[in-house]
Amino acid sequence: MDKKSKILILGAKGMLGQDLVKVLADFDLTSWDRPEIDIADEYQVNKKIIDLMPQIIMNCAAYTAVDDCETHKDLALRINNQAVGYLALAAKKIGAIIVHISTDYVFNGKNENGYVEDSQEFGPVNFYGESKLLGEKSLQNIYDKYYLVRTSWLYGQNNKNFVETMLSLGKEKKELSVVNDQFGKPTYTVDLAKQILYILNSNLPFGIYHATNETKEGGISWFEFAQKIFELAKLDTKVIPCTGQEFLRPAERPAYSALINTKLPKTRDWQEALKEYLDLRIKI
Ligand SMILES: NC(=O)c1ccc[n+]([C@@H]2O[C@H](COP(=O)([O-])OP(=O)(O)OC[C@H]3O[C@@H](n4cnc5c(N)ncnc54)[C@H](OP(=O)(O)O)[C@@H]3O)[C@@H](O)[C@H]2O)c1
């Protein structure tokens, strides 16, 4: 990818979006979030994107409040599905490459080994996953110059996330129950942003990619993730394993959702990435 390439980042104020803006700082970047565009408004998407004429459109915008998607299904469909269709159509009109971010939650959560890029074991257990799966299909049905990048369990400096929740609960409580029968791959948004840059720089074939930090096979549980957060943050909160059934939330979570990456160079191990995140966070 040429440094002069004109890149549009949507959802630029989100957790991933802010790190992508930093990682892609050398390019001709335009960063939009809600004040600049509502991606669920077809007219705006068409007009603003065609006026700008980017060569690459990166869609990091999404309705990501997993529990709220259960009660705001129309909104979830508008942002996570219909808007993706509008973006794909606009990209097609101007011949731009589209990079769209999706999730491990599109899968059925039953495969203990995890899911490769071309797995067809779909069957989301919650409506967020359903709306994101529909978004994937809308993109693929409309246009073929896409990189569909699935990722999972994101944390980064710029938004609420599991690590931040654990740290604030850890300061208040001596003991904490955390789910030990749901498995996935935690991913630092800085590492994900670098993987996206790699995809673009390497002119890889269009298609589906899985980008996460590495874990042991099959992923780790939220309990293991929490234990490591407290250990690295030097908090002596005791973590007690519990089941998903004991910790019910409005949206069900998949039991197994590890994404297997067979196409990209491996990213670093999740523990190393988490350590860097916590070290930086403590300095800030
Ligand atoms: N977070 C995770 O654990 C996770 C896991 C797997 C995959 N993903 C995927 O990764 C991508 C990035 O996630 P993230 O956690 O970085 O998201 P995020 O922090 O929630 O950021 C999303 C951004 O998009 C904006 N946005 C939402 N609706 C919009 C609209 N209609 N028009 C314009 N902007 C809009 C949001 O603004 P408001 O805040 O004002 O709504 C927010 O700034 C998403 O596609 C998500 O589905 C996330």
The ligand as an SDF file (V2000), in Angstrom:
LIG
                    3D

 48 52  0  0  0  0  0  0  0  0999 V2000
  -15.2240   -4.9360   21.5910 N   0  0  0  0  0  0  0  0  0  0  0  0
  -15.0110   -6.2340   21.3820 C   0  0  0  0  0  0  0  0  0  0  0  0
  -14.7310   -7.0150   22.3030 O   0  0  0  0  0  0  0  0  0  0  0  0
  -15.1290   -6.7880   19.9760 C   0  0  0  0  0  0  0  0  0  0  0  0
  -14.9430   -8.1710   19.7870 C   0  0  0  0  0  0  0  0  0  0  0  0
  -15.0190   -8.6900   18.4970 C   0  0  0  0  0  0  0  0  0  0  0  0
  -15.2780   -7.8530   17.4210 C   0  0  0  0  0  0  0  0  0  0  0  0
  -15.4800   -6.5230   17.6390 N   0  0  0  0  0  0  0  0  0  0  0  0
  -15.7580   -5.6660   16.4700 C   0  0  0  0  0  0  0  0  0  0  0  0
  -14.6500   -4.7930   16.3220 O   0  0  0  0  0  0  0  0  0  0  0  0
  -15.1030   -3.5410   15.7880 C   0  0  0  0  0  0  0  0  0  0  0  0
  -14.5910   -2.4100   16.6810 C   0  0  0  0  0  0  0  0  0  0  0  0
  -15.1200   -2.6130   17.9880 O   0  0  0  0  0  0  0  0  0  0  0  0
  -14.8410   -1.5770   19.1740 P   0  0  0  0  0  0  0  0  0  0  0  0
  -15.0120   -2.3290   20.4390 O   0  0  0  0  0  0  0  0  0  0  0  0
  -13.6100   -0.8140   18.8900 O   0  0  0  0  0  0  0  0  0  0  0  0
  -16.1130   -0.6320   18.9950 O   0  0  0  0  0  0  0  0  0  0  0  0
  -16.5220    0.6520   19.8650 P   0  0  0  0  0  0  0  0  0  0  0  0
  -15.4540    1.0030   20.8290 O   0  0  0  0  0  0  0  0  0  0  0  0
  -17.9190    0.4070   20.3600 O   0  0  0  0  0  0  0  0  0  0  0  0
  -16.5400    1.7870   18.7580 O   0  0  0  0  0  0  0  0  0  0  0  0
  -17.4860    1.8320   17.7460 C   0  0  0  0  0  0  0  0  0  0  0  0
  -17.5630    3.2670   17.2620 C   0  0  0  0  0  0  0  0  0  0  0  0
  -18.5120    3.3320   16.2020 O   0  0  0  0  0  0  0  0  0  0  0  0
  -19.3710    4.4430   16.4420 C   0  0  0  0  0  0  0  0  0  0  0  0
  -20.6700    4.2210   15.8220 N   0  0  0  0  0  0  0  0  0  0  0  0
  -21.6580    3.4020   16.2490 C   0  0  0  0  0  0  0  0  0  0  0  0
  -22.7270    3.5220   15.4560 N   0  0  0  0  0  0  0  0  0  0  0  0
  -22.4090    4.4290   14.4890 C   0  0  0  0  0  0  0  0  0  0  0  0
  -23.1090    4.9860   13.3970 C   0  0  0  0  0  0  0  0  0  0  0  0
  -24.3730    4.6320   13.1250 N   0  0  0  0  0  0  0  0  0  0  0  0
  -22.4870    5.8820   12.6030 N   0  0  0  0  0  0  0  0  0  0  0  0
  -21.2040    6.2490   12.8710 C   0  0  0  0  0  0  0  0  0  0  0  0
  -20.4950    5.7850   13.9140 N   0  0  0  0  0  0  0  0  0  0  0  0
  -21.0930    4.8790   14.7240 C   0  0  0  0  0  0  0  0  0  0  0  0
  -19.4810    4.4750   17.9440 C   0  0  0  0  0  0  0  0  0  0  0  0
  -19.9970    5.7010   18.3850 O   0  0  0  0  0  0  0  0  0  0  0  0
  -20.9420    5.6990   19.7140 P   0  0  0  0  0  0  0  0  0  0  0  0
  -20.0510    5.2570   20.8180 O   0  0  0  0  0  0  0  0  0  0  0  0
  -21.3780    7.1200   19.7910 O   0  0  0  0  0  0  0  0  0  0  0  0
  -22.0280    4.7220   19.4470 O   0  0  0  0  0  0  0  0  0  0  0  0
  -18.0350    4.2230   18.3610 C   0  0  0  0  0  0  0  0  0  0  0  0
  -17.2630    5.4010   18.3630 O   0  0  0  0  0  0  0  0  0  0  0  0
  -16.6060   -3.6560   15.6740 C   0  0  0  0  0  0  0  0  0  0  0  0
  -16.9540   -4.0580   14.3800 O   0  0  0  0  0  0  0  0  0  0  0  0
  -16.9610   -4.7860   16.6290 C   0  0  0  0  0  0  0  0  0  0  0  0
  -18.1530   -5.4380   16.2510 O   0  0  0  0  0  0  0  0  0  0  0  0
  -15.4100   -5.9750   18.8800 C   0  0  0  0  0  0  0  0  0  0  0  0
  1  2  1  0
  2  3  2  0
  2  4  1  0
  4  5  1  0
  4 48  2  0
  5  6  2  0
  6  7  1  0
  7  8  2  0
  8  9  1  0
  8 48  1  0
  9 10  1  0
  9 46  1  0
 10 11  1  0
 11 12  1  0
 11 44  1  0
 12 13  1  0
 13 14  1  0
 14 15  2  0
 14 16  1  0
 14 17  1  0
 17 18  1  0
 18 19  2  0
 18 20  1  0
 18 21  1  0
 21 22  1  0
 22 23  1  0
 23 24  1  0
 23 42  1  0
 24 25  1  0
 25 26  1  0
 25 36  1  0
 26 27  1  0
 26 35  1  0
 27 28  2  0
 28 29  1  0
 29 30  1  0
 29 35  2  0
 30 31  1  0
 30 32  2  0
 32 33  1  0
 33 34  2  0
 34 35  1  0
 36 37  1  0
 36 42  1  0
 37 38  1  0
 38 39  2  0
 38 40  1  0
 38 41  1  0
 42 43  1  0
 44 45  1  0
 44 46  1  0
 46 47  1  0
M  CHG  2   8   1  16  -1
M  END
$$$$
